[in-house]
Amino acid sequence: MTTSSTPPNEGQAAQPRDAAYWAQPGSAFKVSHVPTGALNLNIDGRLAQSPLQGFGQMWQKTFRVRLKGADVKPTEVIKQWKDNFAKFWPKGNRFYAPLTGIAPGEVAVINMLIPGTLPVGLPLSTGVLVLYADDESFTLMTPQGHTFAGWITFSSYEEDDCTVAQAQVLLRAYDPIYEIGFRFFGAGKAEDTFWTRTLTSLAAHFSVDAQPEVQRILVDPKVQWSEAKNVWQNSAIRTVLYKMTFPVRWLGRVFQAAPKTKN
């Protein structure tokens, strides 16, 4: 009888211990289920974009709230955050979570108005990929055409015998138009307000009335002119055009459905 000293998985790349918590790399976005009322636009077929693939200045923003007085562990904070993610968003913005919840590799649909100082909010249909998710944190990554290229990580931890909830985003405006919005039309400040209100709502969920802390770091002040071409995938422009042409598409469906008469 002969025995082999070759391990069964020899020749195969060893999987890291946390592999189950990560989305599969290199795959295009695909919405597996579109909820009723959601507009699935600018998502399917798009690729995830890191800050290196954006156009504008690179920012790291950290939003943190201390859940003082709440008897809650970080794992419970993350569980509640995942389960009620859309509930904590400011009104008027819709996050349609996947049927399986916030899990690695899943794609969520987002329908919202781009914040800023314009008299009329610009509609935006886009989505996010769940890049990573475990019991104490989860990370969402943006697709091509989103307002920014980057990711945002939601986490919870204990500090000085107090549980802290945190959202940290690393981003570049995706194209020149979005960069103008961030710099001159208040989109950057409005985004800060968005996540501050989100953390305020999360704290209220645990019966805590607290004002979140905000830290902004300009990581790279330069823009990447090589990525100016990103404007062709601008999801805000595509969403506006889609809504403007709705009457034409509706009439087209009516004529197609109309019964044809014989001469």
C-alpha positions, 0 to 999 in steps of 0.5 A: 500500500502506498501513501501520498505525502502531497497535500490534497490542495497542493497546487491550488492557491491557499484561500485567506481565512477571511475570504468568505467576507469578501466579494469576488474580484473583477466581476461586473455589477449585477442586480439580482432582484429589482424591488417594486418602485426602484429604478435600476439604471446605471448599474448592471455591467458597470465595474467597481471603481477605487479612488485611483480611478476617479477624477477629483481631489482625494478625500478621507472623511470620518463620521463617528458617534459615541453611543454613550449610555447604550448597553450595546456591543459593536456586533449588535450595532453592525447587525442593526445597521445592516438590517435597517440600513435604508431606515437610517438614511435621510428622507427622500433617498432610497436604498434598496437592499438585496434580498439576501441583505448586506452580504459580500458580492451583493448589489444594492439599488440607490435612487436619490437626489444629488445633494447641493445648493442647486434650486432643483435636486438632480435625480440619480439612479445608481448602486453599490457593491458590498465589497466586504461584510463581517460581524463588526464592519461592512464596506460598500464600493461604488460603480462607474458613473457614481458621484464618486469613485471609492468606498465607505466602511461602516464599523463599530468598536469599543473606546473608553468603555463606550461603543462607537459607530463609525462611517469612513469614506475614501473618495474622489469625485468620479468626473469633472462635472461631479468635481465642480458640484463638490467644490462650487455647488455644495455637494461635498458639504451636503454629503457630510450632512447626509452621513451626519444625519445617518449616524444621528438616526443610528444613535437614536435607534439605540435611544442615544441623542448625540452629535456625530464628530466629523474629520476631513483629510485632503489626501491628494489635492490634485485632480487626475486629468487622465480620468476626465473621460469618466464624464461619458458614464456620468449616472446623473446625466444619464438618469436625467436624460432617461426621465426626460425621454419617458414620454417618448418611450411611453408613446412608443410602447402605446403604439407597439401595443396597439392592434394592427388593422388590416387593409 
